Amino acid sequence: MKVDIRNKWLLAVCALLIFPMGQVTHAVSSQNNFYNVVMQDGADPWVYKHTDGYYYFTKTTGGDVTIWKSAQLTAMDAAPTTVVNTGCCGIWAPELHYINGAWYIYYAKDDGDNVNHRMYVMENTSADPTQGTWQYKGQITDHTNKWAIDGTVLQAGGQLYFIWSGWEGDTNVRQNLYIARMSNPWTISSDRVEIARPTYQWETNHSPHVNEGPQVIIQNGVISLVYSASGSWTNDYCLGLITASTTSDLLNPASWNKRSQPIFKSGNGLYGPGHHSFTKSPDGTEDWMLYHVAKYHNAGWNREVRMQKFTWHADNTPNLGVPANPNAPITLPSGEAAHTRYEGEVGAFGGVAYASGSPNGSGGLKAGHIDTPESYVEFSVHAASAGEYILLARTANGTAGGNWSNLLLSVNSGVPSRFHITNKGWENWGLSTARVQLKAGVNQIRFSKGEGYGEIDFFDIKPAN
């Protein structure tokens, strides 16, 4: 953020007067919390916690299916990735399922024309979906072969079902939710049955009308089908709920009951929450939801991924609450190791960079004004042992023009790499991540001027393994 150098020391002194050092909490400390953004860019998050202890994550990337493999929910953005080639075009909302000892990717694809979006499936019999070979199993459809996206699998009563969002005819009037029986993970074996269509005002307030992104979770015999409604390009995007009993005829529309109000919608300064997935904490004791939101008011399809813990209502449906306050810390998922946190203001500053007040910052201060080539902020970081570590920084970018920025990140005077920061505006904090190699003992981590401008509230360090 550009500031006249003549004002540098005046602003720094003012910051210390407003936030005396005694009031800055835990400048370097062990923290059992995170600030909610888990991926600073992306939509349609899907995560699967496997029996090997890893989370396998994917999201819409457009031209392929990319799989992230992470042992930690909060560090997924820094996880290694594997790209699965799916061919052209418009690859939307992939999901990764483990069924009967094999992995399956379900994804929507077209030929460059949205009218031709259909659902497809691939199979991998490797124990690890980032290894082995993905085999194309073809299109998955009922006999109508209508427009289809957002397919997911429900396993109930020993039977597989496919649930998706689709058009009734051949034109985009509305998106309904359909279910059909499956004879195996790549074959639909019944007619499609409509179980929901947009009818309430909050589902029909934009055109076309939308029910999409179905996800299912079962608790004590109650199937909760949580879906996305309204326009995904608007602030009104939200989550609705349809329920059924595991003992009912799931191909009978009367078995499904839709709630008249959304169960998760805009709040706490976050807009358009939707297209989610459910998972468990590392130790299996907590339920968590990942979802996307607009990066800022009226951001449309410019979205990021957040997550939060949820509980259950007495009727065995999920109690999702409201989007978590983006400027309040959230306790880490149970079983995830604590982070070592370095507040931005405790760094050593060079050039015109300095610490200044931050109304939304974790300690009331931030590192910024890294505005000239010689400007930087540097930290002395202790590592108990040599190895690979994950760095997770709470960052902001309000550079004019709306473009991404980057700071240059270097470790122990090594070759700097670009540390990317999405553009959401100053004080609208996001998450930037990197994997770094540290030596045992003290390491010097430096952030210096790159393209555009960026600020750092704090960063966390934890071992990659």
N, C-alpha and C positions, 0 to 999 in steps of 0.2 A: 504494500500500500504506500503510495507516494506521500512523503511529508517533507516540507522544506527543512533542510539540514539545520537551519538557524533555530528551528523550534525543537530540535531533538532533545537537548538537555532540559529545556523547560518542561516538555511533556513527560520526560522520564521522572523528573523531580515531583511533578504533580501526581503521577501514578503512585509513587511511593508515599506521598502525603495522604492520598485517598485510601491506599491499601498498604498500611504499614507492614513491614516484614513479619512482625509477630502475628499478623492476621492471615498470612498466606499459609494455608494448611498443607503439610506434608509435601514439601517441594520435591523431595525424592523419597519414595515410600513404596511399600508393598500394598497393593490394592486388590480387593476382591470384588471389583465392580467394573463396568464399562459404560460408555455413553453411546446411546443407541444410534448407530448405523453399522451394519455389518458388511455391506458392499456399497461403495459410493456411486455405483452406476449399475442399472439393470432392472429387469422386470420379470414377472412370472417365476418367482423362486420356487424350486423344488429341492427338498433335502430328504435323504433316506439314511437312517442310522442302522448299520448292519451289525451282525453278530461279531464281526472282527474288531469292533470298537471304533470304526471310522465312520465319518459322515461323508456321504456322496451327494454332491450338490450340483445342480444344473439350473440354467435360466435361459431366457430367450437371447440368443446371440445372432440370429438372423440367417446365417449361411451355413451353419453346422450345428452339432450338439457338442458342447464342451462340458466335461466332467471335472469338478474339483474334488480332491480327496483330502480330508482334514480330520485330525483327531480332536479338534476344538471347534465349537460352533462360532465363537467370536473371532477366530482367526481364519475363517474360510477364504476371505479375500486374498490371503497370502499363500493359499495352498497350491501345490503343484496341480497342473491341469493336463487333461488328455482330450484331444479333439477327435470326434467321430465324424467321418465324412458321410453326409446324408444326401449330397447332391442338391441341385437348385430346387426351389427358391423359397423364401418366406418361411423359414423354419421357426415355428412359434411354440412356446410353452412346452418344452420337452419334459417328460417325467421318466424316472429310472425306478423300475420295480424289480424285486427279487421274488420269483414265483417258481415253486417246484424245482429248486436247485439251479436255476438259470436266471440271468439278468435280461431285462427287456427295457428298451427305450421306446416310448410312445411319443410321437411328435406330429405336428401339422406341417404340411408342405404344399406348395403350389408350383405352377410352371412359370411364374412371373405375373400371373393374373389372379388376384384374390378370389375371384369367382370360382376358381378351381382348387381352393384349399380342401384337402382331405387328410385323414389320419393314416399314419404309417407306423410300422413296428420293426425293430431290429432285435436280434438275440445274441447273447454271449454266454457260453457255458463255462467260462473261466471263473475261478473263485473270486477274482478281483476284476471289477468291470473296467478298470484302467489298463488291464492286461488282456491277452488273448485276442480273439478275432470277433468283430461284430458282423453278423450275417444278416442281410436284408431279407425279411420275411414277407414284405409286400404291404399292400394297403389293407387296412382293417376297416370293414364297412358292413352294413346290412344291405339288403337287396335294393334299397332306394338309391344308394350311392349319392346322397346329397352333400352339400357343403358341410364340413365338420372340422372343429378345432377342439383343443383343451381336453383330450381324452384322458381318462383315468380308470383304474381297475379297482373294483370292490370285490373282496372275498368274504362271503357270508354263507353260513349253512352248508359249507363244503362245496359251494358253487362259485364260479367266477362270473362277474358281470362287467360290462364296459359301459361307462357313463361319459357323455360328451355334450358339447354345445353345437347346435346345428340349425340349419334353415329348414323350414317346413317345405318350401318349394325351391325354386331356382333363382329367386331374387332376395335381396337383403331387406326384408321387412322387419324381421325380429330374429333373435337367437333364442331357441328353446333348449331345454335340457332333456336328453334322451337316455334311456337305458336299454340294454339288450343282454341276453345270455351269451356266454362264451363257451365253446367246446374245448378250447385250449388257449394259451395266452396270445395267439395271433389270429384267432378265428371267431367271428360272431356267428352264432347258430340260431338266432331267433329274429323276429321282426323287431324293429326299434319301437319303443313305447315312450311317448311324451310324459314326463313326470313334472314338468314345470314350464311355464312361460311367463314373460313379464306382464304383470297385471296391475300392481300397485303403483301409486303415483311416483314413489322413489325409484321404481324400476323403469318407468316410462317417461321420465322427465327430459330425455334426450332421444334423438332419432338417429339410427334405428334403435329399437328397444332391445335390451341386452340382458340375458341370463347366461353366464359363462363361468369358466374356471372352477368346475365342481371339484371338491375335495371331500373325502369321507373319513370319519373317525367313529369308532364304535366304543361305547361305554355301557356295560351292564345290559347288553341286549338292545340298546337304542342306537340306531344308525343316525348320525348327524351328517347330513350333506350340506356343507357350507359352500356357498357359491358367490360369485361376484355379479353385481348388478349396476345398472345405469351406464353412462358413457365412460369408458376407460380413459378417454381423453379429457375428462372434466374433474373438477373438485368434488363432484357428487358420487363418484365411484365408491362402492361400499360392499359389505358382505351381508348376505341373507342366509336363512336357515330353512332346510326342509328335513323332516324326520320320518323315520319308519322303524318298525320292529324287525329284528333279525328273523323272527318266526313268521313274518307276513309274506304274502306273495309279492315280491318286489317288481314283478312285471305288471302288476295291477296298479294303475295310477291312483286309485283310491287308498292305497297303502301309504302314500306319501302326503305329509301335511306341511304346508308352507306357513311360516310365521309372517304376520302382517307388517312387521317393522324390521328394519335392518338390525343386525346384532353387532356391527362394527363399522364405524363411519368416521369422518373427519373430526379431529379434535386436537387440543393442545398445540395448535399451530401447524398441524400436519394435515395434508389434503389428499383425498382420493385413495384411501387404503384399500387394497384388494389383492386378488390373485395370490393366494397364500399357500402354505403347506404346513403340516403338523409334524412334530418330532418329539423326542425325549432328550432330557439332559444326559450328559455322559454317564452318570451313575444310574440312570433309568428311573429316578424318583420324581422328576418334574416333567410337566407338559409344556412345550414351547411352540410358538407359531412364528413362522417367517412370512413376511408380506412385503409388497412394494407400496411406495407412496410417491407422490409428486415431490420433486426436490424443493419446490417453493410454490407459492400461490399461483394458480393458473399455469403451471409448468407443463400441463398436458402429458405427453408420452415421455417426457424427460424425467426419469424415475430412479429411485434408489431402493435398496433392500434393508429392512429393519426387522427386528425380532423382539419378542417379549413372552414372558411366562403367562400361562392362563390357568384357570381353575375350572370347576364344574358346578353347574346348578344342581339342585336336588332332583330334577327330572332327568339327569344324566345327559344334558346338553352342555356344550362348552360355554363358559363364561369368559368372553374375550375382553371385556372391559372397554377401554378407550385407548387410542394410540398413546404410548408412553411419552411423557414429557421429554423432549429431545435434550433439554438442558439439566436434567436430573439423572444422577447415576443409577444404574440398574445392577443388582447383585448378579454376579456371574452364574451361569448354569451350574447346578450342583454337580460336583465332581471335576470341574474345570479348575486348573491351577491358577493361583493368583498371579498378577502382573507386577513387575517393578515399574513404577511410574516416575517420569522425569517431567516436571512442570516446565513449560517453555521459558518462563521468566528467570529460571536459575541458570540458564546457559551463559557462556561467555560471548559477548557481542563484538562484532567488528564492523568497520565501515560505518554506514549510517543506521544500521540495525539496532533496535533497542526494545525493551519491554514496555508495554503500555497497558492501560486499563481495558478490561474485557467484561462487559455486563453479563455475557453468557458463558464466560470462561470458568473452568473448574475451580480456580483459585482466585478469580477476580483479575488476573493478569494474563498476558499472552506475549509470545515472541513474534515481532513483526518488523515492518519497515526494512525488509531485506530487498532494497530497491536499486542498488547499484552493483556493478560487477565485483567490487571488493567487499561487499556486505555479506555477513554470515552470522549464524548463531551456532555455537559449538558446545558439546556436552561431554563430560567425562563419565563413561558408562562402565560399570564393573560387571564382569562375567565370571561366574564361579569356575567355569571350565571352557576350553576352546570348543568351538562348534558353530552350527548354524542356529540363528535366532530369528524370531519374528518381531518386527517393529510395526507397531500400530499407532498412528499419529492422528490426533483430532485436529483437523486442518480446515482452513477457510480460504475462499478465493472469490473476490468481488471485482476482478479485473474488468474494466470497461470493454464492452463488446460481447461478453458472455462466453468467451472461449475458455477451455481448460488451461491451467497453468502448470508449471512444474518448478520445484526447487531442485537444486543439485545436491544429492546425498553422497557423502563420502565417508569412509570408515578408515581410520588410521592413515590418513593422507593418501588413500588409494584413489584409483580412477573414479571420478564421480559418475553416478547414474541418475536418470531423471526420476523424480519423485512426484507423481502426478496428483493434481488436485482439481476436482470438478468445480465448476463455477456455479455457486448458489447464492453468492452475496456475502459480504463481511458479517461476521457474527452468526451466520447460519452454518454451524459446524458440521463437517462430514468426517470421513475416514479415509486416510491414505495408508497403504501398507507396503512393506518390503521384507525380503528375506536377506539377512546380513550375516557375514562370517565374522565372529569375534574371537579374539585370543583370550586366554585365561588372564585375569587381572583387569587392569584399566585400559579402556579403549576410547578413542576420540571419534565422536560422531558429529559431523558438520553438515548443516543445511545452508546452502549459499544461493545466490541469485541465479535463477534459470529463466525460462520464458514466462512472461506475465508476472503476477505477484501472488504471494501466498503467505499465510500466517499459521502459527502453531500454538495451540492451547497447551498441549502436553503430548508426550508419546509414552507408550508402554513397550517393555521388552520382556520376552519370554522365550525359553528354548523351543525350537521347532519340533523337537521330539520329546 
